[in-house]
């Protein structure tokens, strides 16, 4: 482990943003974590350092949201995500991070644009096995590579207009399972080496601050403002992923 001081500045911001996003909004801001750290280190190493941190955040969050998640959606999303993770692990050596970011960025931006400008975009949808399996698999696949599974899950869950705590809780439980499953292929691919784990440990004291801020913000925002913020975060995240992907080509 031999990182520049600038790395720890970006990494600290990334950890706090991840805590706020996962604890308070369930999506959006968290996709900035790997890109922020990737300014000074490789995306693959940034993803490896963030994974143990995300797993610790999940442990805190799953206790807080343990009774507030949608079981029907979970039964649809999780099996598909496991397939997506397996595909991501087997194609890890061959796929470009840039292409993955462009794909997810385009999906997120189009989805938000359709919500705000489409005539039928505000109609409430019910859980759907076909749609959920598709987006769950996409979420597992892109989450494996760059921890950017939030936008695909949001594309599936947001039209259901779940109560805000159910929405966050469903994201929390889903990504807790996804992140802990990812530890297995990350280990066998050599991503969880001593240097990366040591860096994760050094950054871990920042985790409680991000979680505390996320929970506080969640409790103080009403349902309508909450969903407008989630859509805004999704748009920003999608635009950021799209930009990073184009620049990285």
N, C-alpha and C positions, 0 to 999 in steps of 0.2 A: 504494500500500500504506500503510494507516494503521490498524493494529490496536492495541487496548488491551493493556496488560500482562497482563490476565487471560486474554486469548485465547492468549497464548504459554504460559501455565501449562497450560491445557486441551489445547492442541495438542501440547505436549511429552509429556504423558501419553498422548495418542492415538497418537503416533508410536512410543513405546516399546511400548505394548500391541500395536500392529499388528505390530511386529517379533517380539515374543514369540509371538504367536498364529500367524503365518504360518511362523515358523521351527521352532517346537516342537510345535504341536498341529494346524496345518493349518486350523483353523476356530475359531469361537467369539468370543474376545475382540476380534478385529479389527473386528467390526461396531460396537463402541463408538466407533471413531475419529471418524466423521462426526457422530454425535449429540453427542459431547463438544465438538467444535469448533463445532457448530451452536448451542451455548448462547449464543455471543457473535457469530456471523456466520450468514449464510443457509446452509441445507443445500447448495444448489447450489454456492456458493463453497467450502464445506468439502470437498465431493467433488472439486472441481477442484484444490484445494491438495493433497489426499491422493493423487491419482492418480500424479503423478510420484514421490512418496515410495514408494508401493507398487511402482512399476516398479523403483526402485533396490533395494528389499528383495528383489524377485523375482530380480534379477540375482545377488545374493549367494547366495540360497537355491538357485537352480537348479544352481549349481555343486556345492553340498553334496549335493543330492539327485539329481544327474544320472543316476545308475544305479539309483535305487530308486523306480520309479513303474510303474503298471499300464497297459500299452499297450492292452489290450482296452477298458478303461474310458475311456481317453483318446480312442480312436477313436469311441466312442459320444457322449461328453460334448461334445467340442469343436465338431463341426459344428452341433449343436443350439444351443450357446452363441452361436455367430456369428449365428444367426438371431435369438436373443433380444436380442443387442446391437443389431442392425439395427432391431428393433422398438422398443427403448428409445430409440434415436436419433431415429426418426421421430415418436415420441409424446412426446418430451421436453418440449415446450411445453404439453402438454395434461394430463399425469397429475400427480396430487398425490403428493408424497412421503409424506404421512400414510397414504394408502390402500395404498401399496406396503408400508410398514412394518407395517401391520395385517395384511396378507395373509401376509407372511413370518413375522411373530410368531406368528400362529395356527397356521400349518403347523409351525413348530419346536416349539411347546409341545405340540401334539397328538401329534407324532411321539415326543417324549421320554416323554410320558405313556403312550403305547402300548407303548413299549419296557419301561418299568418295571412296568406293570400288565396289559399284554395277555398272554394265555395263549400265543400263538404268536409273540410278538414277538422271542424270542431265537433263532429258527431262522435258520440261516445261509442267505443268498441268493447266487446267482451273478449275474454281470453280465447285464443285460437291456437290449436295445436300445430297447424301447418305454419302459420306466421311465426309463432313462438319458437318452433324448432329451427326455422331458418335463421332468425335473428340470434337465437341462443348459440347456434353453431358458429355464426360469424363472430359473436362476442367472445367465445372461447378461443377461437383462432387468433384474433387480433390481440386479445388479452395476453396470450402466451408471448407474443413478440414484443409488444410495446406498452402493455398494460392499458390499452385503450378500448376495453370492452364496454365502457359506460355508454357511449353513443348508440351502439346497436341495441342494447337493452332498453335505452330510453325510447328509441324509435318504436319498439314493441309496446312498452308499458305506458308511455305518456297518453296515447289516445284512449286508454281505459279510464283516465281521470280518477285514479285511486286516491283515497284520502292521503294527505301528504306524508303522514307517519308510516302508513302502510307502504307507500311508494319507496321511501327511504329504507324501511325495514326489509322489503323484498330485495332491494339492491344489496343491502348489507349481507343477508344470508346467502344470496346467490354468489357474491364475490368472495365471501369467506370460503365457500366450498371450492370455487374456481382457483383461488390463490393457493390454498393448501394442496390441492391436486397438482398445481404447477410446480411445487417444490420437488416432486419426484423427477420429472424430466429435466428440470434445471440442474439437479444434482448430477444426473448421469451425463449431462452435456458439459459438466465442469464449470458451470456458472457460479455455483455456491462455493467458491474457493475461499481460503483463509483471508486473503486481502479484501475481497468484497464483503465478507461477513463482518470483518473488523470495522470497515467503514460504516456498515449498517448499524453496528452497535454504537459507534461514536455519535451517529445522528439520532439514535433512538430517544434520548431525553427530550427531544422536541415534540415527540408524538402526543403527549398529554395536552400540550397547548393547542394543537390543531383540533383535537377531539373536543376539548372544552369549548372552543370558539364555535365549532360546527353545531354542537348540541344547543348552545345558547342562541345562536342565530335561528336555528330551526324552530325553537319554542316561541320566538318573538315575531315570526313572520306569518301572516294569514295565508289561507289556502290559495287565493287568487294571485297574490304577490309571489308566493312560493313558486307556483307553476310558471309564471312569467319569468322569474329569475332562472329556473331550470332550463327553460327554452333559450334564454339569453346565453347561459353558460354553454349550452349545447352548440349554439351558433358560434360562439367564440372558440370553443374547442375544435369544432369542425373546420373553421377557417384557419386556425393555427396548424392543425394536422395537414390540411391541404397545402398551406404555405411551406411547411417543413418538408413535405414530400416532394414538391416541385423543386425546391432549392437543392434537395438531396439527390435528384436524378443525375 
